[in-house]
Amino acid sequence: MPEPKVAKIGPYVQYAEVGTYHWCACGQSAKQPFCDGSHKVTSFVPLQVEVKEAGNLPWCGCKHTKSQPYCDGAHTKL
């Protein structure tokens, strides 16, 4: 199984409004932590996320989290 590109060692803590987001799972997107379609040259697909309450969220930057799309500290083991 291919490994995603590590976009950032650590989370992207960003404010998110209520709505639908597409979290980049491949690490190739230039619009991290969100998808820009770069995955089309990989076997990865973005994760659709429904944010139900606005607030700051810790979006995973290393792409190795077990709790996609949010950071679980996996970047400390890379």
Phi and psi in degrees as GROMACS dihedral restraints (atoms count N, CA, C in turn):
[ dihedral_restraints ]
;  ai    aj    ak    al  type     phi  dphi    fc
    3     4     5     6     1   -68.8    20    10
    4     5     6     7     1   152.2    20    10
    6     7     8     9     1   -95.1    20    10
    7     8     9    10     1   141.1    20    10
    9    10    11    12     1   -72.3    20    10
   10    11    12    13     1   157.0    20    10
   12    13    14    15     1   -74.5    20    10
   13    14    15    16     1   133.1    20    10
   15    16    17    18     1   -76.1    20    10
   16    17    18    19     1   112.0    20    10
   18    19    20    21     1   -81.4    20    10
   19    20    21    22     1   -32.9    20    10
   21    22    23    24     1  -159.2    20    10
   22    23    24    25     1   138.0    20    10
   24    25    26    27     1   -84.3    20    10
   25    26    27    28     1    94.8    20    10
   27    28    29    30     1   127.5    20    10
   28    29    30    31     1   171.5    20    10
   30    31    32    33     1   -83.8    20    10
   31    32    33    34     1   158.8    20    10
   33    34    35    36     1   -96.9    20    10
   34    35    36    37     1   102.2    20    10
   36    37    38    39     1   -87.6    20    10
   37    38    39    40     1   110.6    20    10
   39    40    41    42     1  -135.9    20    10
   40    41    42    43     1   146.6    20    10
   42    43    44    45     1   -73.7    20    10
   43    44    45    46     1   133.9    20    10
   45    46    47    48     1  -127.9    20    10
   46    47    48    49     1   132.3    20    10
   48    49    50    51     1   -78.6    20    10
   49    50    51    52     1   164.8    20    10
   51    52    53    54     1   -60.6    20    10
   52    53    54    55     1   133.6    20    10
   54    55    56    57     1   154.8    20    10
   55    56    57    58     1  -169.8    20    10
   57    58    59    60     1  -103.6    20    10
   58    59    60    61     1   132.9    20    10
   60    61    62    63     1  -129.1    20    10
   61    62    63    64     1   157.5    20    10
   63    64    65    66     1  -122.9    20    10
   64    65    66    67     1   103.5    20    10
   66    67    68    69     1   -77.0    20    10
   67    68    69    70     1   130.8    20    10
   69    70    71    72     1   -69.8    20    10
   70    71    72    73     1   122.0    20    10
   72    73    74    75     1   -99.9    20    10
   73    74    75    76     1   -16.9    20    10
   75    76    77    78     1   -89.5    20    10
   76    77    78    79     1   -24.1    20    10
   78    79    80    81     1    86.0    20    10
   79    80    81    82     1     1.9    20    10
   81    82    83    84     1   -89.5    20    10
   82    83    84    85     1   -18.4    20    10
   84    85    86    87     1   -61.6    20    10
   85    86    87    88     1   141.1    20    10
   87    88    89    90     1   -84.9    20    10
   88    89    90    91     1    -5.2    20    10
   90    91    92    93     1  -113.2    20    10
   91    92    93    94     1    40.8    20    10
   93    94    95    96     1   -51.8    20    10
   94    95    96    97     1   141.5    20    10
   96    97    98    99     1   -90.5    20    10
   97    98    99   100     1    14.0    20    10
   99   100   101   102     1  -103.5    20    10
  100   101   102   103     1   159.3    20    10
  102   103   104   105     1   -74.5    20    10
  103   104   105   106     1   140.3    20    10
  105   106   107   108     1  -124.1    20    10
  106   107   108   109     1    11.9    20    10
  108   109   110   111     1    93.6    20    10
  109   110   111   112     1    -1.7    20    10
  111   112   113   114     1   -63.7    20    10
  112   113   114   115     1   -19.8    20    10
  114   115   116   117     1   -66.0    20    10
  115   116   117   118     1   -13.5    20    10
  117   118   119   120     1   -61.6    20    10
  118   119   120   121     1   -16.6    20    10
  120   121   122   123     1   -97.8    20    10
  121   122   123   124     1     9.1    20    10
  123   124   125   126     1  -126.5    20    10
  124   125   126   127     1  -179.9    20    10
  126   127   128   129     1   -94.4    20    10
  127   128   129   130     1     3.9    20    10
  129   130   131   132     1   -85.4    20    10
  130   131   132   133     1   154.5    20    10
  132   133   134   135     1  -130.4    20    10
  133   134   135   136     1   148.1    20    10
  135   136   137   138     1   -70.0    20    10
  136   137   138   139     1   157.8    20    10
  138   139   140   141     1  -101.6    20    10
  139   140   141   142     1   121.7    20    10
  141   142   143   144     1   -78.2    20    10
  142   143   144   145     1   129.2    20    10
  144   145   146   147     1  -125.7    20    10
  145   146   147   148     1   131.5    20    10
  147   148   149   150     1  -101.3    20    10
  148   149   150   151     1   111.2    20    10
  150   151   152   153     1   -88.6    20    10
  151   152   153   154     1   119.1    20    10
  153   154   155   156     1   -98.0    20    10
  154   155   156   157     1   -16.0    20    10
  156   157   158   159     1  -139.7    20    10
  157   158   159   160     1   125.2    20    10
  159   160   161   162     1   -64.2    20    10
  160   161   162   163     1   144.4    20    10
  162   163   164   165     1   163.6    20    10
  163   164   165   166     1   177.9    20    10
  165   166   167   168     1   -76.3    20    10
  166   167   168   169     1   130.0    20    10
  168   169   170   171     1  -125.3    20    10
  169   170   171   172     1   142.6    20    10
  171   172   173   174     1   -91.7    20    10
  172   173   174   175     1    80.0    20    10
  174   175   176   177     1   -68.1    20    10
  175   176   177   178     1   131.6    20    10
  177   178   179   180     1   -63.9    20    10
  178   179   180   181     1   131.2    20    10
  180   181   182   183     1  -101.0    20    10
  181   182   183   184     1   -23.9    20    10
  183   184   185   186     1   -85.3    20    10
  184   185   186   187     1   -15.5    20    10
  186   187   188   189     1    69.5    20    10
  187   188   189   190     1    14.7    20    10
  189   190   191   192     1  -111.4    20    10
  190   191   192   193     1     6.6    20    10
  192   193   194   195     1   -61.6    20    10
  193   194   195   196     1   148.3    20    10
  195   196   197   198     1   -90.8    20    10
  196   197   198   199     1   -10.8    20    10
  198   199   200   201     1  -114.0    20    10
  199   200   201   202     1    53.2    20    10
  201   202   203   204     1   -51.0    20    10
  202   203   204   205     1   135.6    20    10
  204   205   206   207     1   -98.2    20    10
  205   206   207   208     1     9.0    20    10
  207   208   209   210     1   -97.2    20    10
  208   209   210   211     1   149.6    20    10
  210   211   212   213     1   -63.1    20    10
  211   212   213   214     1   133.5    20    10
  213   214   215   216     1  -121.1    20    10
  214   215   216   217     1    11.7    20    10
  216   217   218   219     1    88.6    20    10
  217   218   219   220     1     5.9    20    10
  219   220   221   222     1   -57.1    20    10
  220   221   222   223     1   -28.4    20    10
  222   223   224   225     1   -62.5    20    10
  223   224   225   226     1   -19.9    20    10
  225   226   227   228     1   -76.0    20    10
  226   227   228   229     1   -10.8    20    10
  228   229   230   231     1  -108.9    20    10
  229   230   231   232     1     7.2    20    10
